[in-house]
Amino acid sequence: MTHITISLDKKDKSWLDKKSAETGMPMSEIVRQTISGCRGKKKRPSTSR
């Protein structure tokens, strides 16, 4: 898997923090699932921390 660094607005980072806390998923998995969804791929199974 390739590693990247992204820049987010504060409101987007806050949303990602909140979503991670709510779901128990790492932020990186939320980003991967979102990208897969945008590309029309099946949802990846969630991984534990």
C-alpha positions as CSV (number, residue, x, y, z in Angstrom):
1,M,0.0,0.0,0.0
2,T,1.3,3.5,-0.9
3,H,1.4,6.2,1.8
4,I,0.5,9.8,1.0
5,T,0.2,13.1,2.9
6,I,-2.9,15.3,2.3
7,S,-3.9,18.8,3.4
8,L,-7.4,19.3,4.7
9,D,-9.4,22.3,5.8
10,K,-9.9,22.4,9.6
11,K,-13.7,21.7,9.2
12,D,-12.9,18.6,7.0
13,K,-10.3,17.3,9.5
14,S,-12.8,17.8,12.3
15,W,-15.4,15.9,10.4
16,L,-12.9,13.1,9.8
17,D,-12.0,13.0,13.5
18,K,-15.7,12.8,14.5
19,K,-16.5,10.1,11.9
20,S,-13.5,8.1,13.1
21,A,-14.6,8.3,16.7
22,E,-18.2,7.4,15.8
23,T,-17.4,4.4,13.7
24,G,-14.2,3.2,15.5
25,M,-12.5,3.1,12.1
26,P,-9.1,4.7,11.5
27,M,-9.2,7.9,9.5
28,S,-7.2,6.2,6.7
29,E,-9.8,3.5,6.3
30,I,-12.6,6.2,6.0
31,V,-10.6,8.0,3.3
32,R,-9.9,4.7,1.4
33,Q,-13.7,3.8,1.6
34,T,-14.7,7.2,0.4
35,I,-12.3,7.1,-2.6
36,S,-13.5,3.6,-3.5
37,G,-17.1,4.9,-3.3
38,C,-16.3,7.8,-5.6
39,R,-14.7,5.4,-8.1
40,G,-17.8,3.1,-7.9
41,K,-16.0,0.2,-6.3
42,K,-17.4,-2.1,-3.6
43,K,-17.0,-1.0,0.0
44,R,-13.9,-2.4,1.6
45,P,-14.5,-4.4,4.8
46,S,-13.5,-2.3,7.8
47,T,-10.4,-3.1,9.7
48,S,-9.8,-2.9,13.4
49,R,-7.3,-0.5,14.8
